[in-house]
Amino acid sequence: MKDIGKIRAWGVSNFDVQDLEELAKAPGGNHVAANEDLYNLGSRGIDFDLVAYQSQRQIPLIAYSPVANGDQLGAQLTQNDSVQRVATRHHATRYQVLLAWTIRNGETLTIPKASSVDHMLGNMAAGQLTLTELDLLELDRAYPEPTQKQPLAVL
């Protein structure tokens, strides 16, 4: 579709390292514009290898469900004491902390829900929130990075 001018760019969703390696072998597969995966503080499986893999190949990561809304994990994240302490330190909301965590590397895009103008403005404010080393250590203690490969989580 790109070759015939019907699209400007294309991406994939829920691809892991093996999937992206297979895609790269396909004709034009190395022109993927982005990969969208489940990623939030409580769903960190892709931190084991996929985030670095995409960064090294300059394939943007689009994080969906960045605050895990609407499920048990979302409730757990927003009620977590560490998330609340970080939010208090920054005079921010817990949701802003969770969004800021997701985009902390400057390479990840995120697609949070915005059900109103105020909600959208709150989400945008998260982009101005810079988490400190102390913040990141505290959040990592509450929700550690994986130490081994995990199956790709999807919704």
Helices and strands as residue ranges (DSSP letters): E 12-13, H 17-25, G 29-31, E 35-38, G 45-47, H 50-56, E 61-64, H 72-79, H 81-90, H 94-102, E 108-111, H 117-126, H 133-142
